[in-house]
Amino acid sequence: MAAMMIQQLPFHLRNTGKRDVRSQFGALPYRIVNGKVKVLLITSRGTGRWIIPKGWPMHQCTPAEAAGIEAFEEAGVKTRPHNAVIGFYTYAKIQNGRRMPVVVAVFPVEVKKELSNWPERTQRQRKWMGRKKAAKLVQEPELAQIIRNFDPTLL
């Protein structure tokens, strides 16, 4: 039985602000190099730990489009986002001195072009690596599992 593709719609919240839900959309930037999957991690602005690009829902954007925009702003890559969520992970965001739990839906984004100039280039580092190494570098166990098990041939 073939998998059914569902057209993704923009994310809208009724009677709430975008930040009240505490959900974000993350991008797993990837490319294939000599038959091997490479993923792109970036450093966080505050602690410098290795993470994936992610951000809040954006008005009139699908979740996958929002993930692609975050990949551009935070990692400096032009991508082709896939509409399928490959997993979810949680982390605690410190905002205004408060600890806020956040659930991140992760979308694979195929990197088409790497830029030398992008919005957050002075605030972050980026690094290409294999899935196994990337999974070891991220702190969130669920994200590590998503990265380790990611197979772009299944998209």
C-alpha positions in Angstrom: 0.0 0.0 0.0 1.5 3.4 -1.0 1.8 6.1 1.6 -0.8 8.8 1.1 0.6 12.4 0.9 -1.3 15.1 2.7 -1.0 18.7 1.6 0.3 20.7 4.6 -1.5 23.9 5.4 -0.2 27.1 7.2 -0.2 26.8 11.0 -3.0 28.9 12.6 -4.0 29.2 16.3 -7.4 30.5 17.3 -7.7 32.7 20.4 -4.1 32.2 21.4 -0.8 33.9 20.7 1.8 32.0 18.7 4.1 31.7 21.7 1.4 30.4 24.1 1.5 26.9 22.6 5.2 26.4 23.3 5.8 24.5 20.2 8.6 25.1 17.6 9.5 23.9 14.2 13.0 22.6 13.7 15.1 21.9 10.6 17.4 19.0 10.1 19.6 20.3 7.3 21.1 17.4 5.3 23.0 16.6 2.1 24.4 13.4 0.5 28.2 13.4 0.0 29.7 10.4 -1.8 26.7 8.3 -0.8 26.8 9.3 2.9 24.3 11.4 4.8 25.7 14.5 6.3 23.8 16.8 8.7 24.4 20.4 9.6 24.5 21.4 13.3 24.8 24.9 14.6 25.7 26.3 18.0 23.2 28.0 20.2 23.7 31.7 20.9 23.7 31.4 24.6 25.6 28.4 25.6 27.4 27.4 22.4 26.0 23.8 22.5 25.2 21.9 19.3 21.6 22.2 18.1 19.5 22.3 15.0 17.9 25.4 13.6 14.4 26.0 15.1 11.9 28.7 15.9 8.4 29.6 16.6 5.5 29.2 14.2 5.3 31.9 11.5 2.2 33.6 10.3 1.0 32.3 6.9 3.8 29.7 6.7 3.5 25.9 6.8 5.6 24.3 9.6 8.0 22.9 7.0 8.4 26.4 5.4 9.1 27.9 8.9 11.8 25.2 9.4 13.3 26.2 6.1 13.4 29.9 7.0 15.0 29.0 10.3 17.7 27.0 8.5 18.4 30.1 6.3 18.5 32.6 9.2 20.4 30.5 11.7 22.6 28.2 9.6 22.9 30.2 6.3 21.6 27.5 4.0 19.0 27.6 1.2 17.0 24.4 1.4 14.1 22.4 0.0 12.0 21.5 3.1 10.1 18.2 3.2 6.5 18.4 4.6 6.9 15.1 6.7 7.7 15.4 10.4 10.5 13.0 11.2 10.2 13.2 14.9 9.5 15.3 18.0 11.8 16.3 20.9 11.5 18.4 24.0 13.8 20.9 25.7 13.6 23.6 28.3 13.9 27.2 27.0 14.9 29.9 29.4 13.0 33.0 28.5 12.7 36.1 30.7 14.2 34.1 33.6 11.5 31.5 33.3 12.0 27.8 32.4 9.6 27.0 29.6 9.1 23.5 28.2 9.0 23.4 24.4 8.1 20.6 22.0 9.9 20.7 18.6 8.6 19.1 15.4 11.6 18.3 13.2 11.4 18.6 9.4 14.2 17.4 7.1 15.5 20.2 4.8 17.7 19.3 1.9 20.5 21.8 1.5 20.7 23.2 -2.0 23.2 26.0 -1.3 25.5 27.0 1.6 25.9 30.8 2.0 28.9 32.8 3.3 26.7 35.6 4.4 23.5 35.1 6.5 21.5 36.8 9.3 23.0 35.0 12.3 26.5 34.3 11.0 28.2 36.3 13.7 26.3 34.6 16.5 26.7 30.9 15.6 29.1 28.3 14.3 27.9 25.6 11.8 29.5 22.2 11.1 28.7 19.3 8.7 29.1 15.8 10.2 27.8 12.3 10.0 24.6 11.3 11.8 26.5 9.2 14.4 28.7 12.1 15.4 25.9 14.6 15.3 23.7 12.4 17.6 26.6 12.3 20.1 27.0 16.1 20.1 23.3 17.1 20.8 22.2 17.1 24.4 18.5 16.1 23.9 18.2 12.3 23.8 15.1 12.4 21.5 16.9 14.6 19.0 19.9 12.3 19.1 17.6 9.4 18.2 15.9 11.4 15.4 19.3 12.3 13.9 20.8 8.7 14.3 17.7 7.1 12.6 17.3 9.7 9.8 17.2 8.2 6.4 16.5 10.6 3.5 15.8 7.7 1.1 12.5 7.2 3.0 11.2 10.7 2.2 
